């Protein structure tokens, strides 16, 4: 996978709406974001334009309406950002991150149980921790 463009936290909020509802027009994006943010419509339009410029979104003009479609898959972007976070803060080691969360009591018993289940299922499926 080639390196995807870097997007800001605000741009990511816009992308979450687009990933969920694409294809989606400017008015629909704005309407949804006005419910969850204090942004002005002009701010939202600026964020959309930036995402188009960065090559993350494409658009099609339908009359006077712009309809947007993502050019980047949500799963690809999240994977890239997750790996970047691990590399930056934990030298790329997931076990170091989990250990840090455990040491700081930041994982609930339910989350620990979920992790156990995930690891157990990975081993059953033939997951290779060294890969």
Buried (B, 14 or more C-beta within 10 A) or exposed (E): EEEBBEBEEBBBBBBBBBBEEBBBBBEBBBBBBEEEEEBEBEBBBBBBEBBBEBEBBBBEEEEEEBBBEBBBEEEEBEEBBEEEEBEEEBEEEEEEBBEEBEEEEEBEEEEEEEBEEEEEEEEEEEEEEEE
